């Protein structure tokens, strides 16, 4: 049995049976959070609640200390399920259904890309684990393929880590929840393009904790196959934000080329290299050019030199807030819907001289039974995401959260973590 690449496919089957993992790791955390909210717990008890959740999870789940132990655990679960005739099917979940056995690149290109010494995607072999996965090396999930800016952010956040490429943001969340990776590094906002809304929604859907942040300057390059000139380019492909961040520069270069959006920047370079497309250029990093054997036609083509993407680092357990360094705290809440409720929430921070660095609103998604929208419910109700410069160990922050609790119908701390002070 070998798991090669993290994808969003739901068709993985080994030896005729779906691979099963227990729900308890995520389920018990969700149950404790819901019980806490229903019992009226307030968020000044944040550290106690997090410790309770961690203790419950650790007492009910055997943590695999290596990938070999994880595979052994999966094998035992499958044997148990086969022995009881499927009667306990509701107690297990096809938790690795998003893992697909297969190759990331066509077979004709494997030998060429193997020679490039790309970072190895996560792999698991029954009875045998690669030496690169042993020791203290930490596995960090990111969205994209080798050469993506997210990979560079993961390496900046965790030097000497083993990066785990994932095809979608949600797969990166799942890889941490299912112990495939210890951390995930995902973008949440860009200084030019704004917020990455998908990841804000996923922060609410999953029960991971923000344990840090990292800011990565983005320097775009225009890449093409060797021998291709600017006059040969008829199409430019990249991530939508990268295209918008370079629009003015592309026009100044005199490119009469169509723009086409793809999933990620490095993936665009990979696509051109694998298919030998000579009339198409990609906007990606210089590292992507090195990995996929492409030439840099133009460097630093972003319209604004102050192009920085902020990434958050996610983990299964929160870190303990401290006062020995600048901290940032991220929360999400819903107001009561009464007059001035949002103003009252924001005032709780202003009165205590706590600086807000981010506020983002996202619509609440509500559906009636059967998945049909209930038009009798109020529309245009929003959740608010806020980042503020204070540690949850700070008495000011604790008092502010007590006051915020009075004016909100829902409140959750996403994490309290050290700020990235890099310029």
C-alpha positions in Angstrom: 0.0 0.0 0.0 1.5 3.4 -1.0 0.0 6.9 -0.6 1.9 9.1 -3.0 0.2 12.5 -3.3 -2.4 14.4 -1.4 -5.4 15.2 -3.6 -9.1 15.8 -3.1 -10.1 12.6 -4.9 -12.6 10.4 -3.1 -12.0 7.2 -5.0 -9.1 5.7 -3.2 -9.5 1.9 -2.6 -6.8 -0.5 -1.4 -7.2 -4.2 -2.1 -10.9 -3.8 -2.7 -11.6 -1.9 0.6 -11.7 1.7 1.5 -9.0 2.9 3.9 -10.5 3.7 7.3 -9.5 6.0 10.1 -11.3 6.8 13.4 -13.4 10.0 13.7 -12.5 10.4 17.3 -9.6 12.7 16.8 -11.8 15.4 15.2 -15.2 14.4 16.6 -14.3 14.6 20.3 -12.8 18.1 19.8 -15.9 19.3 18.0 -18.2 17.7 20.7 -16.2 19.5 23.5 -16.4 22.8 21.8 -20.1 22.5 21.2 -20.7 21.4 24.8 -18.7 24.3 26.0 -20.6 26.8 24.0 -24.0 25.3 25.0 -23.0 25.4 28.7 -22.3 29.1 28.5 -18.5 29.0 28.7 -16.9 32.3 27.8 -13.7 32.9 26.0 -11.7 34.2 28.9 -11.5 30.4 29.8 -9.9 29.9 26.4 -6.7 28.2 27.8 -8.6 25.9 30.0 -10.9 24.8 27.2 -8.0 24.2 24.8 -6.2 22.1 27.5 -9.3 20.1 28.0 -9.8 19.4 24.3 -6.1 18.3 24.0 -6.3 16.1 27.0 -9.5 14.4 25.7 -8.0 13.8 22.3 -4.8 12.5 23.6 -6.5 10.1 26.0 -8.7 8.6 23.3 -6.3 8.5 20.4 -3.0 6.8 20.1 -0.7 9.2 18.4 1.5 7.6 15.8 5.0 8.6 16.4 6.1 7.7 12.9 4.5 7.0 9.6 5.1 3.3 10.1 3.0 3.4 13.3 0.3 5.3 11.4 0.2 2.6 8.8 0.1 -0.2 11.4 -2.8 1.6 13.1 -4.7 1.8 9.8 -4.1 -1.8 9.1 -5.5 -2.8 12.6 -8.6 -0.7 12.1 -9.2 -2.3 8.7 -8.9 -5.8 10.2 -11.3 -4.9 13.0 -13.8 -3.6 10.5 -13.5 -6.8 8.4 -13.9 -9.0 11.5 -17.2 -7.4 12.7 -18.8 -7.6 9.3 -19.1 -3.8 9.0 -21.4 -3.5 12.0 -19.3 -0.6 13.4 -19.1 1.2 10.1 -20.6 4.3 11.7 -17.6 4.5 14.1 -15.0 4.9 11.4 -14.7 7.2 8.5 -13.0 7.1 5.2 -10.7 9.8 6.5 -8.1 9.4 3.9 -10.5 9.5 1.0 -8.8 12.6 -0.3 -5.5 10.7 -0.8 -5.2 9.4 -4.3 -2.8 6.7 -5.4 -1.2 8.0 -8.6 1.4 10.2 -10.0 1.4 13.9 -10.1 3.0 14.1 -13.6 2.5 12.0 -16.7 4.7 8.9 -16.9 6.7 10.3 -19.9 7.9 13.2 -17.7 8.7 11.3 -14.5 12.3 10.5 -15.3 13.1 14.1 -16.4 11.5 15.6 -13.3 13.1 13.0 -11.0 16.5 14.3 -12.2 15.5 17.8 -11.0 15.6 16.5 -7.3 12.2 17.9 -6.4 11.1 17.8 -2.8 9.4 14.4 -2.2 5.7 14.5 -1.6 4.4 12.4 1.3 4.6 8.7 0.8 3.7 5.8 3.1 4.8 2.2 2.5 3.6 -0.7 4.7 6.5 -2.0 6.7 9.0 0.5 5.4 9.4 4.2 6.0 11.8 6.5 4.3 14.7 7.7 6.4 13.9 11.3 5.4 10.7 11.1 7.5 12.5 10.0 10.7 14.0 12.1 13.4 13.0 15.6 14.2 12.0 16.7 10.7 8.6 18.3 10.7 6.1 17.7 8.0 4.4 20.9 6.7 1.5 20.9 4.3 0.9 23.6 1.8 -1.3 24.1 -1.2 0.3 23.9 -4.6 3.2 22.1 -6.3 7.0 22.4 -5.7 8.1 25.9 -6.5 4.9 27.6 -5.2 5.1 30.6 -3.0 3.4 28.6 -0.3 6.3 26.2 -0.3 8.7 29.1 0.2 6.5 30.4 3.1 6.6 26.9 4.7 10.4 26.8 4.4 10.6 30.3 5.9 8.3 29.3 8.8 10.0 25.9 9.5 13.5 25.7 8.1 14.6 22.2 7.2 11.1 20.9 7.2 9.7 18.3 4.9 7.1 20.0 2.7 3.9 18.1 1.8 2.2 19.5 -1.4 -1.6 19.4 -1.5 -3.8 20.1 -4.4 -6.4 22.1 -2.5 -6.5 24.3 0.7 -9.0 21.9 2.4 -6.7 18.9 1.8 -3.9 20.8 3.7 -6.3 21.2 6.7 -7.3 17.6 6.5 -3.7 16.4 6.4 -3.0 18.0 9.8 -6.2 16.8 11.3 -5.4 13.2 10.3 -1.8 13.3 11.4 -0.3 13.2 7.9 1.4 16.5 8.6 2.3 18.3 11.9 1.7 21.8 10.5 0.0 23.6 7.6 1.1 26.9 6.2 -1.7 28.7 4.2 -2.2 32.2 2.8 -4.9 34.4 4.3 -4.2 37.8 2.7 -2.1 39.7 0.2 -1.1 43.4 0.4 -2.4 44.0 -3.2 -5.0 41.3 -3.8 -6.7 41.3 -0.4 -8.0 38.4 1.6 -8.1 34.7 0.5 -11.7 34.1 1.4 -11.6 30.4 1.0 -9.1 29.9 3.9 -11.2 32.2 6.2 -14.1 29.9 5.6 -12.0 26.8 6.2 -10.7 28.2 9.5 -14.2 28.2 10.8 -15.1 24.8 9.4 -12.1 23.0 10.9 -10.8 23.0 14.4 -7.1 23.7 13.9 -5.3 26.5 15.8 -3.3 29.3 14.4 0.1 29.0 16.1 2.1 31.6 14.1 2.3 33.8 11.0 4.9 34.5 8.3 5.0 37.3 5.8 6.6 36.5 2.4 7.6 39.1 -0.2 6.3 38.1 -3.6 8.5 38.6 -6.6 6.8 37.5 -9.8 8.7 36.4 -12.9 7.6 35.8 -16.5 8.7 32.3 -17.4 8.8 30.4 -20.8 10.6 27.5 -22.3 14.2 27.8 -23.4 14.5 29.6 -26.7 11.1 31.3 -26.5 11.1 35.1 -26.9 8.6 37.7 -25.8 7.3 38.1 -29.3 6.4 34.4 -29.4 4.0 34.7 -26.4 0.3 34.4 -27.2 -1.0 33.4 -23.8 0.0 34.1 -20.2 -1.3 31.7 -17.5 -1.0 31.9 -13.7 -3.1 32.3 -10.5 -5.8 34.9 -10.8 -4.1 37.2 -8.1 -0.7 36.9 -9.8 -2.3 37.9 -13.2 -4.0 41.0 -11.6 -0.8 41.9 -9.7 1.2 42.1 -13.0 -1.4 43.5 -15.4 0.2 46.9 -15.9 3.7 45.5 -16.3 2.5 43.0 -18.9 0.9 45.8 -20.9 4.2 47.9 -20.7 6.1 44.9 -22.0 3.9 45.1 -25.2 2.5 41.6 -24.7 -0.6 41.0 -26.9 -1.4 37.9 -25.1 -4.6 36.4 -23.6 -4.6 35.9 -19.8 -5.8 32.6 -18.4 -6.3 31.7 -14.8 -5.1 28.4 -13.3 -5.0 27.0 -9.8 -1.5 28.2 -8.8 1.6 29.9 -10.1 4.1 27.0 -9.9 1.4 24.7 -11.4 1.3 27.0 -14.5 5.1 26.6 -15.0 4.8 22.9 -14.5 2.0 22.6 -17.0 4.0 24.5 -19.7 7.2 22.4 -19.0 5.4 19.1 -19.1 3.5 19.8 -22.3 6.2 21.7 -24.2 4.0 24.6 -25.0 6.1 27.3 -26.7 3.5 30.1 -27.2 2.6 30.3 -23.5 4.3 32.0 -20.6 3.7 31.6 -16.9 3.9 34.1 -14.0 5.6 32.3 -11.2 8.7 32.4 -8.9 12.3 32.2 -10.0 12.5 28.9 -8.0 9.8 27.5 -10.2 11.9 28.4 -13.2 14.8 26.4 -11.8 12.7 23.4 -10.9 10.9 23.1 -14.2 13.8 24.1 -16.5 12.3 27.4 -17.8 13.9 30.7 -18.7 13.1 34.0 -17.0 11.9 36.4 -19.7 11.3 39.2 -17.2 11.9 39.5 -13.4 10.1 41.5 -10.8 7.1 42.1 -13.0 4.6 42.9 -10.1 3.0 46.3 -10.5 3.8 47.2 -6.9 7.1 46.3 -5.3 5.4 46.2 -1.9 3.7 42.9 -2.7 3.6 40.7 0.5 1.5 37.7 1.3 0.7 36.8 4.9 0.5 33.1 5.8 -0.7 31.5 9.0 0.7 28.4 10.5 -1.9 25.8 11.7 -1.5 23.0 14.2 -3.8 20.5 16.1 -2.9 22.1 19.4 -2.7 25.7 20.4 0.4 27.3 21.9 0.3 28.9 25.3 0.0 32.7 25.0 2.9 34.7 26.5 3.9 38.2 27.3 7.6 38.0 26.4 7.2 39.1 22.8 4.6 40.8 20.6 1.6 38.5 20.1 -1.4 38.7 17.8 -4.8 37.1 18.4 -7.4 36.1 15.8 -11.1 35.7 16.6 -14.3 35.1 14.7 -17.7 36.2 16.0 -21.3 36.9 15.0 -23.2 39.8 16.5 -26.7 39.8 18.0 -28.1 41.8 15.2 -29.1 44.7 17.4 -28.4 48.3 16.8 -24.8 49.2 17.4 -23.7 45.7 18.3 -20.7 45.7 15.9 -19.7 49.2 17.2 -19.9 47.9 20.8 -17.6 45.0 20.0 -15.0 47.2 18.3 -15.2 49.6 21.2 -14.2 46.9 23.6 -10.8 47.0 22.0 -10.6 50.7 21.3 -11.2 51.6 25.0 -8.3 49.4 26.0 -5.9 50.8 23.4 -5.7 47.4 21.6 -4.9 47.9 17.9 -6.9 46.0 15.3 -4.9 44.9 12.3 -7.6 43.1 10.3 -11.3 42.9 10.0 -13.0 40.7 7.5 -16.7 39.9 7.1 -18.0 36.6 5.6 -21.6 35.6 5.0 -23.2 33.0 7.3 -24.3 30.0 5.4 -27.7 28.7 6.6 -29.8 26.0 5.1 -33.1 24.5 6.2 -33.7 20.7 6.4 -33.1 19.0 3.1 -30.5 21.6 2.0 -33.1 24.1 0.7 -32.6 27.7 1.6 -35.2 28.9 4.0 -36.3 32.4 2.7 -38.0 33.1 6.1 -34.6 33.3 7.8 -32.8 36.6 7.7 -30.5 37.0 4.8 -27.2 39.0 4.7 -26.0 37.9 8.2 -22.3 37.9 8.6 -19.4 36.5 10.6 -16.6 38.9 11.4 -12.9 37.9 11.6 -10.7 40.2 13.6 -6.9 40.2 14.3 -5.7 42.3 17.2 -2.3 43.0 18.6 -2.4 41.5 22.1 -1.7 38.2 23.7 -4.5 36.3 25.4 -2.2 36.3 28.4 -2.6 40.1 28.5 -5.2 41.2 31.1 -6.4 43.9 28.6 -7.3 41.2 26.0 -9.0 39.0 28.6 -11.2 41.9 29.7 -11.9 42.9 26.1 -13.1 39.3 25.3 -15.4 39.3 28.4 -17.0 42.5 27.1 -17.2 41.2 23.5 -19.0 38.1 24.8 -21.9 40.3 25.9 -22.6 41.5 22.4 -22.1 38.4 20.3 -24.1 35.3 19.6 -21.1 33.3 18.6 -17.4 33.8 19.5 -14.3 31.7 18.9 -10.6 32.2 19.3 -8.7 31.0 16.3 -5.3 31.4 17.9 -3.0 33.6 19.9 0.4 33.5 18.4 3.7 35.4 18.0 3.7 38.2 15.4 6.0 38.1 12.4 8.0 41.3 13.0 10.0 41.0 9.7 9.8 44.1 7.6 
